[in-house]
């Protein structure tokens, strides 16, 4: 069985890799780089995000946290869904450059909210 501290470090490490990769791909999108369309560039984020989600679910299970009874965890999950949707708009579905830039900024804001909620364990992390 994994020690909770090690699992938390894995989760936090994948958080850093995930947002770094998203910002990198967002930058590539803004400069219309062909690198963004390479197969490996479309594959590795899914591997990192799968590990991120798996470690998060594992930690929640170890701590006996249920998103239906833990408001801050439910808020994180809802914000995660918004982040994913905004990421799709920013990197794939956005029809104009302005729409993609707005979605990229909103996705980063969602990510920041998720991080603050995780640290503060409060739906209103201020």
ROSEGU-541050 format. One record per residue: residue in three letters; y, z, x of N, C-alpha, C in turn. Coordinates in steps of 0.02 Angstrom, whole numbers, plus 50000, padded with zeros to 5 digits. Atoms other than C-alpha are relative to their C-alpha. Layout:
REM residues N
ALAYZXYZXYZX/...
END
This chain:
REM residues 126
UNK499405000050042500005000050000500625000050044/UNK499385000549961501734995450064500445006149988/UNK499514994750004502965009250100500624997349963/UNK499425002350039504465008449982500574997850045/UNK499455001749954505705008050127499894993150030/UNK500165006549972504824992950203500094994649947/UNK499935004750055504774984250035500744998849984/UNK499285000550012506634987750010500334995850055/UNK499735004049945507014980350182499824992649991/UNK500215006950014506014964750138500444997049946/UNK499595002450056506974963149975500724998750023/UNK499325000849976508664965650059500064994150049/UNK500005005749953508224953150196499974993449963/UNK500045006250038507744939950069500644998949959/UNK499355000750033509374943549976500494996450046/UNK499555003149950510344939150134499824992750012/UNK500235006949990509294923550164500164995649940/UNK499885003850061509474918149983500734998149992/UNK499295001650010511374919349971500264995850058/UNK499805004149943511594912150146499794992849989/UNK500245006850013510524897250100500374996749944/UNK499635002850057511424894949935500694997850022/UNK499335001749976513124895150020499974993950046/UNK500095005749955512494882950153499904993649959/UNK500125005950042511824870950021500624998349959/UNK499385001350036513444872949923500504996450045/UNK499565003449953514424868050078499784992850012/UNK500265006849992513294853050104500164995649940/UNK499835003750061513584848049924500744998149999/UNK499295001450001515464849249944500204994450048/UNK499845005449952515454837350094499554993949990/UNK500455005550017514174825750013499514998350057/UNK500475001149944512924828050155499334997549975/UNK500665002450019511314817950143499455005150018/UNK500484994849981510444833050222499775004049939/UNK500164996250060510494841450052499414997149962/UNK500525003350039509244828849984499344999350038/UNK500635000049962507914831150118499495004549964/UNK500534996250034506244837750054499995007450020/UNK500034993149977506254853350162500605004049975/UNK499404996650024508014857450104499935002049926/UNK500114998350071507424857449923499425004949993/UNK500604995850005505824867349962500115007150023/UNK499964993249972506284882250072500375005049956/UNK499694994950043507484890449947499525002949949/UNK500484997550049506064891649822499535005150032/UNK500434995149966504974900549950500355006650009/UNK499614993849990506334913149992500115003549934/UNK499854996950065506794916049810499375002749966/UNK500634997450026504964918249762499845006750032/UNK500114993749964504794931649896500505005349977/UNK499484995450025506424939549837499825002949932/UNK500184997750067505874940349656499375004250000/UNK500634996249995504124946349701500125007050027/UNK499864993449972504794960449808500395004349951/UNK499624996250050506014965449671499565002649944/UNK500464997850053504664966049538499545005450027/UNK500444995149969503534975549657500355006850006/UNK499634993749994504884988549691500105003249932/UNK499914997250068505254990549505499365003149974/UNK500654997450022503404992949470499845006550037/UNK500144993949961503235005749611500425005949976/UNK499554994850023504725015349543499945001349925/UNK500114999450071504105013649363500644998749960/UNK499395002050034505715004949310499844994549951/UNK500115004950052505714995149149500694997349980/UNK499345002750018507164983149113500195001449927/UNK499854998550070507024987548928500285007149992/UNK499754993150004507415005848965500465001850057/UNK499564998849942508445004149125500564994849997/UNK499465004850013510114996049081500224996150062/UNK499755003649941510644991949260499494994750023/UNK500505004949982508994982949292500024994149952/UNK499935005450049509184973049131500614995850016/UNK499395003649982510954968449184499894995550060/UNK500165004149942510304962349352499604993849980/UNK500425005650020509004951449269500394994849960/UNK499595004750038510244943849146500494996350047/UNK499555003249952511474940549288499614995250045/UNK500425004549961510044932749387499894993449964/UNK500085006150040509734920449246500644995850000/UNK499365003649997511584916049244500104996950068/UNK499945002549931511564914049434499574993850010/UNK500455005849994510084902149424500294994049963/UNK499715005450040510894891749286500624997150035/UNK499395002349966512554890849379499824996450065/UNK500225003349939511634886349540499764993049986/UNK500225006750019510804871649452500594995449986/UNK499415004150014512484865649390500364998350065/UNK499645001149937513274867749562499644995150045/UNK500365004049951511904859149661499674993849972/UNK500355005850028511144846649539500324997049939/UNK499825002550066511804845249363500744998749989/UNK499285000850009513684845849385500204992750003/UNK499825007250004514454829149335500604998350044/UNK499415001449959516074830849431500035005150057/UNK499914995549943516574838749596500325006649977/UNK499664994050025517714850949503499515004449962/UNK500504996150037516294856249388499515003350048/UNK500464997149951515144858949537500335005750039/UNK499644994749963516454869049631500095006249957/UNK499914994350045516794879949479499335003749990/UNK500664996950008514924882949454499795003650063/UNK500164996749936514714887049639500375006750005/UNK499614993849998516114899949630499745005149950/UNK500264995450051515424907449469499315002750020/UNK500654997749977513674908349544500075005350054/UNK499884995049948514334917649696500255006549969/UNK499764994050036515244929649579499425003649967/UNK500594997050031513614932549484499585003650053/UNK500394996949946512724935949648500335006550022/UNK499644993949981514074948449696499905005649948/UNK500114995150053513874957149528499295002950006/UNK500694997749993511984958049551499945005050058/UNK500034995649941512204965849724500345006749985/UNK499654993850016513474978649660499605004349951/UNK500404996350048512384983449513499405003250035/UNK500584997349963510904985849632500205006150041/UNK499784994549957511894997049748500225006149959/UNK499724994650041512775007249613499545002449944/UNK500454998550056511365006949485500395001649936/UNK499584999450059512655004749350500184993149976/UNK499835006550029513024990449231500724998150016/UNK499305001049980514874992649271500075003050070/UNK500074997349932514784994149460500655002050035/UNK499364998449968516614998349492500105007450009/
END
